[in-house]
Amino acid sequence: MAFGLSEDQELFRTTCRRALQERAPVERVRELVEDPAGFDRATWTAGAELGWTAMFVPEEHGGGSVSGEALVDAAIVAEEFGRLVHPGPALVTNVVAAGLARAASPELAERVLPGIAAGDVVATWALAGPDDPLPSGDLPVRATADGAGYVLDGVASYVPDAAVADVVLVSATTPDGPAQFLLPRDTPGVEVEPLETLDLARRLATVRFTGVRAGAGTLVGAAGGAAADIEHQLRVALVLQCAETTGATARGLEMTVQYAKDRVAFGRPIGSYQALKHRMADHRMWLEGSAAITGHAARAVQLDRPDAAIAPRVAKAHVGRRSTVTLHDCVQLHGGIGMTWEYDLHLYFRRAISNEVLYGGPELHQRALVDIAERNGIAEGTAA
């Protein structure tokens, strides 16, 4: 996210970095590893005061962003989160806020969005199934019409911070197409089961819906017409995830370069050996590519450009694969110390691996790009 930022956005980045370094250094992240909530409420409150949860919330509901480019500003925050493997539900809460700002009824927006902006409401998004990190067909939760409302049944998995969420945005299948519902987490029939995760600073859960009654007032957007809203939320999520992974990779590479300067073998720093120089140069090149495509994707989605569906998927395909490869090699370049529990590099590696899979892996998004290209080709041929 180093391309084309305004002075206000650069200042915002500096402010975010300073706040995280003071309030939530990696040492604090380690202290929260065994905490069921997994994040620090004081830091969450301070972040809300800095606007971390208000960027997608319209001004009339107490929100707003530094530059008016909500997704670009949120990606700046996400990148700084990655640099400190920051825990907590801020990113997924922003995804939900983006979805509600786009599609919620005025009554629902007024009831929920001010609380999100103020940091009083934690939100999460239930999309994936237990065997499908990004559903390609029917969604794992089914919604059946029942009088004026619906009944929800099914199992969603890999739901971020579900155990601490106040509300859950549920993407569900109906006979007429996809629909979305915003439910309090303590709604009868909603059961949250925490998952063991590779990323020690992240909390994921399986959420079961058994005969859950969702009144008409919980519906977000049109019943059966939520496909475009879900797609928009996915684009936002992919951009924020890629920004976070890029930040984590940048910090991991910085640690490795410094180690290569400090570690002496056979009378000289190991970073002076050509073979290691070339490896780190490759990683830096891939990292610059990650920053560039993520910045482009943020603005493509923000401005709803013609490539708004393509850019975040290209970003996920590149960032997901190259970041994992880079951090894996960073561990190798450290030698034995890179394998130890006490050294922080493994926390960054875990974040990159986790992000590579969440919301679909690179191969899945590459296939999606092929599908988009084929659809566009068919459309062009038909028009001709």
C-alpha positions in Angstrom: 0.0 0.0 0.0 2.9 2.4 -0.7 1.5 3.6 -4.1 -0.3 6.9 -4.4 -1.2 7.6 -0.8 -2.1 11.2 0.2 -0.4 13.1 3.0 -3.4 12.4 5.2 -3.2 8.7 4.5 0.5 8.6 5.2 -0.1 10.3 8.5 -2.9 7.8 9.2 -0.4 5.0 8.6 2.1 6.5 11.0 -0.5 7.0 13.7 -1.7 3.4 13.3 1.8 2.0 13.5 2.7 4.1 16.6 -0.6 3.1 18.4 0.0 -0.6 17.7 3.6 -0.5 18.7 2.7 1.1 22.0 -0.4 -0.8 22.8 -0.2 -4.1 21.0 3.4 -5.2 20.4 4.2 -8.8 19.5 5.0 -9.4 23.2 1.3 -8.6 24.0 0.2 -10.9 21.2 2.1 -13.7 22.8 0.4 -13.0 26.1 -3.0 -13.4 24.4 -2.2 -16.8 22.9 -4.0 -18.7 25.7 -6.8 -16.1 26.1 -10.2 -17.4 24.8 -11.1 -14.0 23.5 -7.7 -13.6 21.8 -7.6 -9.8 21.8 -7.3 -6.9 24.1 -10.4 -4.9 24.7 -8.5 -1.8 25.7 -6.6 -1.8 22.4 -9.9 -2.4 20.6 -11.4 0.6 22.2 -8.4 2.8 21.4 -8.5 1.6 17.8 -12.2 2.5 17.6 -11.3 6.0 18.8 -8.8 6.2 15.9 -11.5 5.2 13.5 -10.5 1.6 12.8 -14.1 0.4 12.9 -15.8 3.4 11.4 -14.3 3.6 7.9 -17.2 1.9 6.1 -19.9 3.4 8.2 -21.7 6.4 6.6 -21.3 9.7 8.4 -24.9 9.9 9.3 -24.4 6.8 11.5 -21.2 8.2 13.1 -18.6 6.9 10.7 -16.2 8.1 8.1 -12.7 7.6 6.9 -9.6 9.7 6.7 -9.6 10.3 3.0 -13.2 9.3 2.0 -11.6 6.1 0.4 -12.9 3.7 3.0 -11.3 0.6 1.5 -7.9 2.2 0.9 -7.9 3.5 4.4 -8.9 0.2 5.8 -6.2 -1.5 3.8 -3.6 0.8 5.4 -4.8 -0.4 8.9 -4.8 -4.0 7.8 -1.2 -3.8 6.6 -0.2 -2.4 9.9 -2.1 -5.2 11.7 0.0 -7.7 9.6 3.2 -6.1 10.7 2.4 -6.9 14.3 0.3 -10.1 13.7 -2.4 -8.1 15.5 -5.3 -10.2 16.8 -8.9 -9.4 17.0 -12.1 -8.9 14.9 -11.4 -5.4 13.4 -11.0 -6.6 9.8 -14.1 -8.9 9.7 -16.1 -6.2 11.5 -15.2 -3.8 8.7 -16.3 -6.4 6.1 -19.7 -6.6 7.8 -19.9 -2.8 8.1 -19.3 -2.6 4.4 -22.1 -5.0 3.7 -24.5 -3.3 6.0 -23.7 0.1 4.6 -24.5 -1.2 1.1 -27.6 -3.2 1.7 -29.2 -2.9 5.1 -32.6 -1.3 5.6 -32.5 2.2 7.1 -33.9 0.8 10.4 -31.3 -2.0 10.6 -28.5 0.4 9.7 -29.5 2.8 12.3 -29.7 0.1 14.9 -26.3 -1.5 14.3 -23.9 0.8 12.4 -23.4 3.5 15.1 -22.4 0.8 17.5 -19.9 -0.7 15.0 -18.4 2.8 14.4 -18.0 3.4 18.2 -16.4 0.0 18.8 -19.4 -1.1 20.9 -20.4 -3.8 18.5 -18.2 -6.7 17.3 -19.4 -8.3 14.1 -18.4 -11.3 12.1 -19.4 -13.0 8.8 -20.6 -16.6 8.4 -19.9 -17.6 4.8 -17.9 -20.8 4.4 -18.7 -24.4 5.0 -16.7 -27.0 7.0 -15.3 -28.5 3.8 -15.4 -25.4 1.6 -13.5 -22.2 2.6 -15.2 -20.4 -0.2 -18.5 -21.9 -1.4 -18.7 -22.3 -5.1 -22.3 -23.5 -5.1 -25.0 -23.4 -2.5 -24.1 -21.7 0.8 -23.8 -24.0 3.8 -26.7 -22.4 5.7 -30.2 -22.7 4.3 -33.0 -20.3 5.0 -36.6 -21.4 4.7 -39.5 -18.9 4.6 -41.7 -19.1 7.7 -44.5 -16.6 8.0 -43.0 -13.1 7.9 -39.5 -14.4 8.6 -37.2 -17.3 8.0 -35.8 -20.4 9.7 -32.0 -21.0 9.3 -30.4 -24.4 9.4 -26.8 -25.4 8.6 -23.2 -25.2 9.6 -20.8 -22.4 8.8 -17.1 -22.8 9.6 -13.9 -20.7 9.7 -15.9 -17.9 11.1 -13.5 -15.3 12.6 -14.0 -14.3 16.2 -17.5 -15.8 16.4 -17.1 -16.4 20.1 -16.8 -12.7 20.9 -19.0 -11.3 18.2 -22.2 -9.4 19.2 -23.8 -10.0 15.8 -23.3 -12.5 12.9 -23.9 -11.7 9.3 -25.1 -15.0 7.8 -25.0 -15.6 4.1 -27.6 -18.3 3.4 -29.3 -20.1 0.5 -33.0 -19.8 -0.2 -35.1 -21.3 -3.0 -35.0 -17.9 -4.7 -31.3 -17.4 -4.4 -28.9 -16.2 -1.7 -30.0 -14.0 1.2 -28.3 -12.4 4.2 -29.4 -12.1 7.8 -27.9 -10.1 10.7 -28.4 -12.1 13.9 -27.4 -11.5 17.5 -24.9 -14.2 18.4 -27.0 -15.3 21.4 -30.1 -16.0 19.2 -31.6 -19.3 20.3 -30.4 -22.1 18.0 -27.0 -20.5 17.3 -24.1 -22.6 18.7 -20.4 -21.5 18.5 -17.7 -24.1 18.6 -14.1 -22.7 18.7 -11.6 -24.3 16.3 -7.9 -25.0 16.9 -6.0 -22.7 14.6 -2.5 -22.7 13.1 -2.4 -18.9 13.5 -2.0 -18.5 17.3 -3.2 -14.9 17.2 -6.5 -15.7 15.4 -9.7 -17.2 16.7 -11.9 -19.1 14.3 -15.1 -21.1 15.0 -17.7 -23.4 13.6 -21.2 -21.9 14.0 -24.2 -24.2 13.9 -27.7 -22.9 13.1 -30.5 -25.2 14.2 -34.0 -24.0 13.7 -32.9 -20.4 14.1 -35.7 -18.0 13.6 -34.8 -14.8 11.8 -37.5 -12.2 11.7 -38.1 -9.9 8.7 -36.1 -7.2 10.4 -32.9 -9.2 10.3 -32.9 -9.5 6.5 -30.1 -7.5 4.9 -31.0 -6.5 1.3 -33.5 -8.4 -0.9 -34.4 -12.0 -0.1 -32.9 -14.1 -2.9 -31.0 -11.1 -4.3 -27.9 -11.0 -2.2 -25.4 -12.4 -4.7 -24.0 -9.0 -5.6 -23.8 -8.0 -1.9 -21.9 -11.2 -1.0 -19.6 -10.7 -3.9 -18.8 -7.1 -2.8 -18.1 -8.3 0.8 -15.8 -10.9 -0.6 -13.9 -8.3 -2.6 -13.5 -6.2 0.5 -12.4 -9.2 2.6 -9.8 -10.2 0.0 -8.3 -6.7 -0.2 -8.0 -6.4 3.5 -6.6 -9.9 3.8 -4.0 -9.3 1.1 -3.0 -6.0 2.8 -2.6 -7.8 6.1 -0.5 -10.6 4.6 1.7 -8.0 2.8 2.3 -6.3 6.1 3.2 -9.6 7.8 5.5 -10.6 4.9 7.2 -7.2 4.9 8.0 -7.4 8.6 9.2 -11.0 8.3 11.5 -10.1 5.5 12.9 -7.1 7.4 13.7 -9.4 10.3 15.5 -11.8 7.9 17.6 -9.0 6.2 18.7 -7.7 9.5 19.6 -11.2 10.7 21.6 -11.7 7.5 23.6 -8.5 8.3 24.2 -9.5 11.9 24.9 -13.2 11.6 28.6 -13.9 10.8 29.9 -17.1 9.3 33.4 -17.8 8.1 34.4 -14.3 9.0 31.7 -12.4 7.1 28.0 -11.6 7.4 25.9 -14.3 5.8 24.0 -11.6 3.9 27.2 -10.9 1.9 27.1 -14.2 0.2 25.7 -14.0 -3.3 23.4 -17.0 -3.1 21.5 -15.5 -0.1 21.5 -12.0 -1.7 19.7 -13.4 -4.7 17.1 -15.2 -2.6 16.3 -12.1 -0.6 16.2 -9.9 -3.8 13.6 -12.3 -5.2 11.5 -12.0 -2.1 11.7 -8.3 -2.1 10.6 -8.3 -5.8 7.6 -10.5 -4.9 6.8 -8.2 -1.9 6.7 -5.1 -4.1 4.4 -6.9 -6.5 2.1 -7.8 -3.5 2.0 -4.2 -2.4 1.3 -3.0 -5.9 -1.5 -5.4 -6.8 -3.1 -4.9 -3.3 -3.1 -1.2 -3.7 -4.6 -1.5 -7.2 -7.2 -3.9 -6.0 -8.2 -1.6 -3.1 -8.9 1.3 -5.5 -10.5 -0.9 -8.2 -13.1 -2.2 -5.6 -13.4 1.3 -4.0 -14.3 2.9 -7.3 -16.1 -0.1 -8.8 -13.9 -0.1 -11.8 -14.4 -2.6 -14.6 -11.7 -4.9 -13.1 -13.3 -4.8 -9.6 -14.0 -8.5 -9.7 -10.6 -9.4 -11.2 -8.1 -7.3 -9.2 -8.8 -8.7 -5.7 -8.6 -12.3 -7.1 -5.3 -11.5 -8.9 -4.1 -10.1 -5.6 -5.1 -13.2 -3.6 -3.5 -15.5 -6.2 -0.2 -13.6 -6.0 -0.1 -12.5 -2.4 -1.3 -15.9 -1.1 1.3 -17.9 -2.8 4.3 -15.7 -2.8 4.0 -14.5 0.8 4.0 -18.1 2.1 7.0 -19.0 -0.1 8.8 -15.9 1.1 8.3 -16.4 4.8 9.1 -20.1 4.5 12.4 -19.2 3.0 12.9 -16.5 5.7 12.7 -19.3 8.3 15.2 -21.3 6.4 17.6 -18.3 6.0 17.6 -18.0 9.8 18.8 -21.5 10.3 18.1 -23.1 13.7 16.9 -20.0 15.5 14.1 -19.6 12.9 12.6 -22.9 14.1 12.4 -21.9 17.8 9.2 -21.0 19.7 10.9 -17.9 21.2 11.7 -16.3 17.8 8.7 -14.2 16.4 9.1 -15.2 12.8 6.9 -18.2 13.1 4.0 -16.0 14.1 4.2 -14.2 10.8 4.6 -17.4 8.9 1.5 -18.8 10.6 -0.5 -15.7 9.7 0.5 -16.0 6.0 -0.4 -19.7 5.8 -3.7 -19.1 7.5 -4.6 -16.2 5.2 -3.6 -18.2 2.1 -6.4 -20.6 2.8 -9.1 -18.3 4.3 -11.6 -17.0 1.7 -10.2 -19.5 -0.8 -6.7 -20.4 -1.8 -4.8 -19.0 -4.8 -5.8 -22.0 -7.1 -9.5 -21.4 -6.4 -9.2 -17.7 -7.3 -7.2 -18.5 -10.4 -10.0 -20.7 -11.5 -12.4 -17.9 -10.8 -10.4 -15.6 -13.0 -10.6 -18.2 -15.9 -14.4 -18.3 -15.4 -14.6 -14.5 -15.5 -12.5 -14.5 -18.7 -14.6 -17.1 -20.3 -17.9 -15.3 -19.4 -16.5 -12.1 -20.9 -15.4 -13.9 -24.0 -18.8 -15.4 -24.5 -20.5 -12.0 -23.9 -18.2 -10.4 -26.5 -18.8 -13.1 -29.0 -22.5 -12.8 -28.6 -22.4 -9.0 -28.9 -20.4 -9.3 -32.1 
